[in-house]
Amino acid sequence: MSFKITDKVSWVGKIDWELRRFHGDEYSTHRGSSYNSYLIRDKKTVLIDTVWSPFGKEYVENLKKVIDLKEIDYIISQHSESDHSGALPFLMQEIPETPIYCTKSGANILKSQYHRDWNFIEYKTGDTLDIGSSQLVFVEAKMLHWPDSSFTYMTGDNILFSNDAFGQHYASELMYNDLVDQAELYQEAIKYYANILTPFSPLVTRKIEEVLALDLPVNMIAPSHGVIWRDNPGQIIHKYLKWADNYQENQITIIYDTMWNGTKIMAEAIAEGIRQADPEAAVKLYNLARSDKNDVLTEVFKSKAILVGSSTINRGILSAAASMLEMIAGLGFKNKKAAAFGSYGWSGESVAIIQERLKEAKLEVIEPGLKELWNPDEDGTARCMEFGKTFAAKL
Ligand code: FEO
């Protein structure tokens, strides 16, 4: 499959409708994904990025139907992660001498991943490649989200090939942002940002400002996953600037795990208290053992505050809660308030442990945690409601 984006540029990637897990088991992809690869035909022929290795053979066979591989003058590897470089070993068997343009770090990573001595040509920000009537301009985008990440801007067609940035794990044959369901598109775009780019938000802001300062016309943003932004491509840039700026909505999210429903009863009573204190705030509850972790992290990203609950088990906390706290710490959310709660039977360490982990994750714990013995009775439920009210009042 291939399709023309402009007279010079064609999409030659792979739509992966079956994908349900990405980055090992770390990222859920309910709507599949795509690995976007682009072929530019000007006086010179250029291939930007490839696809994930399981599709490497298929990709090369498909590419052969579109072009004689020997006509490819340059390959650009904007990012060496295997979802974009995985087909290189298959491709380079056919055209081993073709130069691969990438950042210095990209060359090092590709060498370490594939152990092949390909013809690497390193680029830095501002370097250009003349390909005929258009020119390609390279922009390093370190840590967005790998050290080697980079963008390529094509003059004439005014396309920003942005690699992972502005992408979505979203399989669609419709291919363009204006053709797909907008709620689905933005759900996947914000989930992508929340789960992958949150730790690098200050760099996102700086890089976007740097690119905007160049005042380049951008007709399209062509990322390496999901649909191409052709209708008002600035919309996703402005969203990224908002998301990178300690983003939050008027939302409070309660996440918990529970053994025999004591902590669940607490969660629901706390939610009721918050609702009474702040009827405008969206209050959402997730049982962590039964919820998709990346969907929950997206909700945490949107929240101004979170409450984390767990029963006590073996002097610790339940594994789904522990795993979520680890992921929250790793993503480095900023400007979020928090508190802990949990039911217990005898020793009752869970609340203190959660509180400590929230602090370590740099969330601001604004209310001492609440413990309830076994299942909360009427008084216990009232204490939970009061806890929710006090918490909401402090936001
Ligand atoms: Fe889509 Fe960082 O690879």
Residues whose N, C-alpha, C, O or C-beta is under 5 A from the ligand:
A	BS01	FEO	E81 D83 D164
